[in-house]
Amino acid sequence: MKPYFFTFLIFLLSSKALAGELCKELIPDEAALFQSYDLGKDFACLYNTSDTDEYATLSFYSKQKNASRLIASNKSLITANDARDQMNVPDINKSDNGSVQLLWSYPNGVDWLKLSFSNGELYLVNAGKELRLPVSLVEGEVNSLVLVNVAKGSSTVPFSKINRDQVFDKNALSLEPGSFAAAVSQDKATLYIDASEGSRTKGYLIKGDRVRILEYRFGFLKIAYESKSGAVLHRWVELSSVI
């Protein structure tokens, strides 16, 4: 197994190095290359053309026999500071069916963008967030809550037009069907009548209280809380109360 492992490792390193060299040849001479991604028949380059640019450029290319063809570029997904510091840069993978996925990993979950090729162009399939919610602060059990952008899930948005702030905006996301158990993670979670700041009540839950999540809307979660008396209270809390 060892010879195979080292051969595979060398192949991966050489593929990444080749992608890096191709990126250096293709991006503008004055650009700074932050990262390259080898995607088999394709590759991607993350770079900055100017120190004053707010966003870095992420470009996808197709490997050709004698040259490389630009597929699509985006200048509103990754900030230049994030790319420069390598602090909030996505992993990029290509699946067997040809779709491309960008993954931003965080301590309590991931953000993702799924892209697909159509007529030589790159389009958005869907986007969303998967959040790991504590079910019990004592036992360490977690559930996954998935929020999906349904407004932009029609594969008609070209990669060049995707804006990260818009695609992950709290008002553009919806909860996948189902109910989920979770525990309040803040010292005090204010209760709301509906999914709006103006419906704030004087009631609240405390850290460790267990709830069931029923619905998501505009950054709020509709929850069901069973009191010690057995009465079930339906209210809304801010998403940050349980993550």
Secondary structure as the mmCIF struct_conf table of DSSP 4:
data_model
#
loop_
_struct_conf.conf_type_id
_struct_conf.id
_struct_conf.beg_label_comp_id
_struct_conf.beg_label_asym_id
_struct_conf.beg_label_seq_id
_struct_conf.end_label_comp_id
_struct_conf.end_label_asym_id
_struct_conf.end_label_seq_id
HELX_RH_AL_P HELX_RH_AL_P1 LYS A 2 LEU A 26
BEND BEND1 ILE A 27 ILE A 27
TURN_TY1_P TURN_TY1_P1 ASP A 29 GLU A 30
STRN STRN1 ALA A 32 LEU A 39
TURN_TY1_P TURN_TY1_P2 GLY A 40 LYS A 41
STRN STRN2 ASP A 42 ASN A 48
BEND BEND2 THR A 49 THR A 49
TURN_TY1_P TURN_TY1_P3 ASP A 51 THR A 52
BEND BEND3 GLU A 54 GLU A 54
STRN STRN3 TYR A 55 TYR A 55
STRN STRN4 THR A 57 LYS A 63
BEND BEND4 LYS A 65 ALA A 67
STRN STRN5 SER A 68 ASN A 74
BEND BEND5 LYS A 75 ILE A 78
STRN STRN6 THR A 79 THR A 79
HELX_RH_AL_P HELX_RH_AL_P2 ALA A 80 ASP A 85
TURN_TY1_P TURN_TY1_P4 GLN A 86 GLN A 86
BEND BEND6 MET A 87 ASN A 88
STRN STRN7 ASP A 91 LYS A 94
TURN_TY1_P TURN_TY1_P5 ASP A 96 ASN A 97
BEND BEND7 GLY A 98 GLY A 98
STRN STRN8 VAL A 100 TYR A 106
TURN_TY1_P TURN_TY1_P6 PRO A 107 ASN A 108
STRN STRN9 GLY A 109 SER A 118
TURN_TY1_P TURN_TY1_P7 ASN A 119 GLY A 120
STRN STRN10 GLU A 121 PRO A 134
BEND BEND8 VAL A 135 VAL A 135
TURN_TY1_P TURN_TY1_P8 LEU A 137 GLU A 139
STRN STRN11 VAL A 142 ASN A 149
TURN_TY1_P TURN_TY1_P9 ALA A 151 LYS A 152
BEND BEND9 SER A 154 SER A 155
BEND BEND10 VAL A 157 VAL A 157
STRN STRN12 PRO A 158 PRO A 158
HELX_RH_3T_P HELX_RH_3T_P1 PHE A 159 LYS A 161
HELX_RH_AL_P HELX_RH_AL_P3 ARG A 164 VAL A 167
TURN_TY1_P TURN_TY1_P10 PHE A 168 PHE A 168
HELX_RH_3T_P HELX_RH_3T_P2 LYS A 170 ALA A 172
STRN STRN13 LEU A 173 LEU A 175
HELX_LH_PP_P HELX_LH_PP_P1 GLU A 176 GLU A 176
BEND BEND11 PRO A 177 GLY A 178
STRN STRN14 PHE A 180 ALA A 183
BEND BEND12 GLN A 186 ASP A 187
STRN STRN15 LYS A 188 TYR A 192
BEND BEND13 ILE A 193 SER A 196
HELX_RH_3T_P HELX_RH_3T_P3 GLU A 197 SER A 199
STRN STRN16 ARG A 200 ILE A 206
TURN_TY1_P TURN_TY1_P11 LYS A 207 GLY A 208
STRN STRN17 ARG A 210 ARG A 217
TURN_TY1_P TURN_TY1_P12 PHE A 218 GLY A 219
STRN STRN18 PHE A 220 GLU A 226
TURN_TY1_P TURN_TY1_P13 LYS A 228 SER A 229
BEND BEND14 GLY A 230 GLY A 230
STRN STRN19 VAL A 232 GLU A 238
HELX_RH_3T_P HELX_RH_3T_P4 LEU A 239 SER A 241
#
